Amino acid sequence: MRLRPVFLLLSLGLSLPLLTHAASSRTCLVVGVSDGDTLTARCGRIGAYEQIKVRIAAIDAPEKAQPYGQRSRQALSRLCYAEKAVITERDTDRYGRTVADVRCNGEDAGRRMVAEGWAWVYDYHGIVKKRGGDLFRLEATARAQHLGLWADTAPTPPWDWRRERREQPRHGGGGSQPWGDVRFEPLS
């Protein structure tokens, strides 16, 4: 008989993470869209709002300064800006953003961005495969139909574009001087 309470406490302790994960969905108002995979949402009640930055799980969209970046941002804005969104948290990224599945107007924003060709599938920690892998099929269809960024013959994935920017010298030109190869001669 003594094992019964211990077993009950142990099973409750093991199921608690599952309960908190299932309860992590919340409805928020989208108040900003940074790019095709990142938005800002206001959650909570009047007088007790919390503003969160959300990175949509399983996708990576072009950066704003990258080709198709502005159009990708506009596509996400059309779907989510000034709308209520159901945000289901999955993780937190290294920048402190909430990584989440986002539904706007009853539609999965990540699926829509990939299906319309405005984002690549980004299988962070195997999340896409865990959810059945249908995003890969949607990306292949968008690519075959030359939708969105796939109208370009060889679009640069954002992770490659960011890496290229990090590897470029900070100052154009040679040497360690911000003015490049310009040499100053003393005045006589």
C-alpha positions in Angstrom: 0.0 0.0 0.0 2.8 2.4 0.7 4.1 2.2 -2.9 0.8 3.6 -4.2 1.3 7.2 -3.1 5.0 7.1 -4.2 3.9 5.7 -7.6 1.2 8.4 -7.9 3.7 11.2 -7.1 6.3 9.8 -9.5 3.8 9.5 -12.4 2.5 13.0 -11.7 6.1 14.3 -11.7 6.8 12.6 -15.0 3.6 13.9 -16.6 4.1 17.5 -15.4 6.4 18.6 -18.2 3.9 17.2 -20.7 1.1 19.2 -19.0 3.0 22.4 -19.0 4.0 22.0 -22.7 0.4 21.4 -23.7 -0.6 24.5 -21.7 2.0 26.7 -23.3 -0.4 27.8 -26.1 -1.7 31.4 -25.7 -3.6 33.8 -27.8 -1.8 37.1 -28.4 -2.2 40.2 -30.7 0.5 40.5 -33.4 1.9 44.1 -33.1 4.9 43.9 -35.3 6.6 41.8 -38.1 10.4 42.0 -38.3 10.9 39.7 -41.2 9.3 36.6 -42.8 9.9 34.4 -39.7 9.9 36.8 -36.8 7.0 38.8 -35.2 6.3 40.7 -32.0 3.1 39.8 -30.1 1.4 41.4 -27.1 0.0 38.8 -24.7 -2.1 39.0 -21.6 -4.8 41.3 -20.2 -5.2 45.1 -20.4 -2.9 46.6 -17.8 -0.8 43.4 -17.6 0.5 43.0 -21.2 3.7 41.1 -22.0 5.4 41.8 -25.3 7.3 38.8 -26.8 9.5 38.4 -29.8 8.5 35.2 -31.6 10.6 33.2 -34.1 8.3 30.9 -36.1 9.5 27.3 -35.6 10.8 25.1 -38.5 11.3 27.9 -41.1 13.9 30.4 -42.0 13.0 33.4 -44.2 15.2 35.7 -46.2 16.7 38.6 -44.1 15.3 42.0 -44.8 18.4 43.2 -46.8 18.5 39.9 -48.7 16.6 39.4 -52.1 13.0 38.6 -51.4 13.4 39.7 -47.7 10.9 42.5 -47.9 8.4 40.5 -49.9 8.7 37.6 -47.4 8.1 40.1 -44.5 5.0 41.5 -46.4 3.6 38.0 -46.8 3.8 37.3 -43.1 2.3 40.8 -42.3 -0.7 40.1 -44.6 -1.4 36.9 -42.7 -0.6 37.9 -39.1 -0.2 41.7 -38.5 -2.9 43.2 -36.2 -4.5 39.7 -35.9 -4.9 37.4 -32.9 -2.4 34.6 -33.1 -2.3 31.3 -31.2 1.3 30.9 -30.2 2.5 27.5 -29.0 6.0 27.8 -27.5 8.5 25.1 -28.4 11.9 26.6 -27.3 13.9 29.8 -26.8 16.6 30.7 -29.2 20.1 32.1 -28.4 18.7 35.7 -28.9 16.0 35.1 -26.3 13.2 34.9 -28.8 10.4 32.5 -28.2 10.5 29.7 -30.9 6.9 28.7 -31.5 4.3 27.4 -33.8 2.1 30.4 -34.8 -1.5 30.2 -36.1 -3.1 33.4 -37.5 -6.7 33.4 -38.7 -6.7 29.6 -38.1 -3.8 29.0 -40.4 -0.3 27.7 -39.6 1.9 30.7 -40.5 5.0 28.5 -41.0 3.3 26.2 -43.4 1.8 29.1 -45.3 5.2 30.9 -45.6 6.8 27.7 -47.0 3.9 26.8 -49.3 3.9 30.3 -50.9 7.7 30.2 -51.3 8.6 32.9 -48.8 10.7 30.7 -46.5 12.9 27.7 -46.4 12.3 24.7 -44.2 14.7 24.9 -41.2 14.7 21.5 -39.4 16.1 22.8 -36.1 16.5 19.9 -33.7 14.5 17.6 -36.1 11.3 19.4 -35.3 10.0 19.1 -38.9 10.6 15.3 -39.0 9.0 14.9 -35.6 5.8 16.7 -36.9 5.6 14.4 -40.0 7.9 16.2 -42.5 5.1 17.7 -44.6 6.9 21.0 -44.7 9.6 19.4 -46.9 6.8 18.4 -49.4 5.4 22.0 -49.3 8.8 23.5 -50.0 9.4 21.0 -52.9 6.0 22.0 -54.4 6.7 25.7 -54.1 10.2 25.2 -55.7 8.8 23.2 -58.6 6.1 25.9 -59.2 8.7 28.7 -58.9 6.7 30.5 -56.2 8.0 33.4 -54.2 11.8 33.3 -53.8 11.9 30.2 -55.9 11.3 32.4 -59.0 15.1 33.0 -58.6 17.1 30.3 -60.3 19.5 30.0 -57.3 18.2 31.8 -54.2 20.7 32.0 -51.3 19.5 30.4 -48.1 19.5 32.9 -45.2 21.9 30.8 -43.1 24.5 31.1 -46.0 23.7 34.8 -46.5 24.3 35.5 -42.8 27.5 33.4 -42.8 28.9 35.3 -45.8 28.2 38.6 -44.0 30.0 37.4 -40.9 33.0 36.3 -42.9 33.4 39.6 -44.8 35.9 42.1 -43.5 34.3 44.8 -41.5 35.8 47.6 -43.6 36.0 47.4 -47.3 39.5 47.7 -48.7 42.8 46.3 -47.3 44.6 46.8 -44.1 43.2 47.4 -40.7 42.4 51.1 -41.4 38.7 52.0 -42.0 39.8 54.0 -45.0 41.4 51.1 -46.8 44.6 51.6 -48.8 44.7 55.4 -48.4 48.1 56.6 -47.2 48.7 59.9 -45.5 51.9 61.6 -46.2 53.3 64.1 -43.7 53.0 67.7 -44.7 56.4 69.4 -45.2 
